[in-house]
């Protein structure tokens, strides 16, 4: 790799600045106090960065360089301090709650659709499974069955 150029040193300077700025003060916000109650906000910080430089086939510096950085911060919750007692209150991520509700709804609809299809198929098959009576134009008269006397007991 050749000697560092101005672009490379600028990218490294930006990355050092980002690394230095991600500290406990970034994760834990400024405490807020009011009437003996202190609230300390907490966030989850994530980040990444990268840089690049192009070289030609001979290993000499060529046209091209690059850099990038990304940061993300999400509230996690707050520590509430009152009368020397510390409690944790998590932050509710409404996006995740709504997404979870949508997934449950979709699964419920798919399940109901499957159940209705099964019931419909059973109803359609039911008449086919019953033995069909062959009707003749001339029906034979039914003869009554002879009555059988019930046995009696004598003592």
C-alpha positions as CSV (number, residue, x, y, z in Angstrom):
1,X,0.0,0.0,0.0
2,X,1.3,3.4,-0.9
3,X,1.8,6.4,1.4
4,X,-1.4,7.8,3.0
5,X,-3.1,10.5,1.0
6,X,-5.4,13.4,2.2
7,X,-8.6,11.3,1.6
8,X,-7.4,8.4,3.7
9,X,-6.4,10.7,6.6
10,X,-9.7,12.4,6.4
11,X,-11.6,9.1,6.7
12,X,-9.5,8.0,9.6
13,X,-10.1,11.3,11.4
14,X,-13.8,11.0,11.0
15,X,-13.7,7.4,12.3
16,X,-11.6,8.4,15.3
17,X,-14.1,11.2,16.1
18,X,-17.0,8.7,16.0
19,X,-15.3,6.2,18.2
20,X,-14.4,8.9,20.7
21,X,-18.0,10.2,20.8
22,X,-19.6,6.8,21.5
23,X,-19.2,6.7,25.3
24,X,-21.3,6.0,28.3
25,X,-22.6,9.5,28.0
26,X,-24.1,8.6,24.6
27,X,-25.8,5.5,26.0
28,X,-27.0,7.0,29.2
29,X,-28.7,10.3,28.6
30,X,-28.6,13.3,30.9
31,X,-30.4,12.6,34.1
32,X,-33.5,14.6,34.7
33,X,-34.5,15.5,38.3
34,X,-37.8,16.8,39.6
35,X,-39.2,16.8,43.1
36,X,-36.9,14.1,44.4
37,X,-37.4,11.9,41.4
38,X,-34.5,11.3,39.0
39,X,-34.9,9.7,35.5
40,X,-31.9,8.4,33.7
41,X,-32.7,7.5,30.0
42,X,-30.9,4.6,28.4
43,X,-30.4,3.9,24.7
44,X,-28.8,1.2,22.6
45,X,-26.1,2.6,20.3
46,X,-24.8,0.6,17.3
47,X,-22.5,1.8,14.6
48,X,-20.1,0.8,11.9
49,X,-17.8,2.3,9.3
50,X,-15.5,1.5,6.6
51,X,-13.2,3.0,4.0
52,X,-11.5,2.0,0.8
53,X,-8.9,2.9,-1.7
54,X,-8.2,1.7,-5.2
55,X,-5.0,0.4,-6.6
56,X,-4.0,-0.6,-10.1
57,X,-2.5,-4.0,-11.1
58,X,1.1,-2.7,-10.4
59,X,0.2,-1.9,-6.8
60,X,0.4,1.9,-7.3
61,X,-2.2,4.3,-6.1
62,X,-5.0,4.6,-8.6
63,X,-8.2,6.6,-8.9
64,X,-10.7,5.8,-6.2
65,X,-11.3,6.0,-2.5
66,X,-14.3,5.9,-0.3
67,X,-15.6,5.8,3.2
68,X,-18.8,5.4,5.0
69,X,-20.3,5.3,8.5
70,X,-23.6,4.4,10.0
71,X,-25.0,4.9,13.5
72,X,-28.2,3.8,15.1
73,X,-29.7,4.7,18.4
74,X,-32.8,3.2,20.0
75,X,-34.4,4.0,23.3
76,X,-34.2,1.0,25.7
77,X,-35.8,2.4,28.8
78,X,-35.2,4.5,31.9
79,X,-33.9,4.1,35.3
80,X,-36.1,5.8,37.9
81,X,-34.4,6.8,41.1
82,X,-36.6,7.8,44.0
83,X,-35.8,7.7,47.7
84,X,-32.6,5.7,47.2
85,X,-34.6,3.0,45.3
86,X,-33.8,2.3,41.6
87,X,-36.4,0.8,39.3
88,X,-36.1,-0.1,35.6
89,X,-38.9,0.9,33.2
90,X,-38.4,-0.6,29.7
91,X,-39.4,1.5,26.6
92,X,-42.2,0.1,24.6
93,X,-41.4,-0.2,20.9
94,X,-44.7,0.4,19.3
95,X,-43.4,-0.7,15.9
96,X,-42.6,-4.2,17.2
97,X,-46.0,-4.4,19.0
98,X,-47.8,-3.5,15.8
99,X,-45.7,-5.9,13.7
100,X,-46.4,-8.7,16.2
101,X,-50.1,-8.1,16.0
102,X,-50.1,-8.1,12.2
103,X,-48.2,-11.5,12.2
104,X,-50.7,-13.0,14.7
105,X,-53.6,-11.7,12.6
106,X,-52.2,-13.1,9.3
107,X,-51.6,-16.5,11.0
108,X,-55.2,-16.5,12.4
109,X,-56.7,-15.7,9.0
110,X,-54.7,-18.4,7.2
111,X,-55.8,-20.9,9.9
112,X,-59.4,-19.9,9.5
113,X,-59.2,-20.2,5.8
114,X,-57.8,-23.7,6.0
115,X,-60.5,-24.8,8.5
116,X,-63.3,-23.4,6.2
117,X,-61.8,-25.3,3.3
118,X,-61.7,-28.5,5.2
119,X,-65.4,-28.1,6.3
120,X,-66.5,-27.2,2.8
121,X,-64.7,-30.3,1.4
122,X,-66.4,-32.5,4.0
123,X,-69.8,-31.2,3.2
124,X,-69.3,-31.7,-0.5
125,X,-68.1,-35.3,0.1
126,X,-70.8,-36.2,2.5
127,X,-73.6,-36.8,-0.1
128,X,-71.3,-38.8,-2.3
129,X,-70.4,-41.2,0.5
130,X,-74.0,-42.1,1.3
131,X,-75.2,-45.2,-0.5
132,X,-77.7,-44.2,-3.2
133,X,-81.0,-45.9,-3.1
134,X,-82.1,-47.2,-6.5
135,X,-85.7,-46.3,-7.0
136,X,-87.8,-48.6,-9.1
137,X,-91.0,-47.6,-10.7
138,X,-92.8,-50.5,-9.2
139,X,-92.3,-51.0,-5.5
140,X,-93.1,-54.3,-4.0
141,X,-95.5,-54.2,-1.1
142,X,-93.9,-54.7,2.2
143,X,-95.2,-57.7,4.2
144,X,-95.7,-57.2,7.8
145,X,-93.4,-59.2,10.1
146,X,-95.1,-61.8,12.2
147,X,-95.5,-60.9,15.8
148,X,-93.4,-62.9,18.2
149,X,-95.0,-63.4,21.6
150,X,-92.8,-62.3,24.5
151,X,-91.8,-65.1,26.9
152,X,-93.5,-65.1,30.3
153,X,-92.1,-66.4,33.6
154,X,-94.1,-68.3,36.1
155,X,-93.1,-68.9,39.6
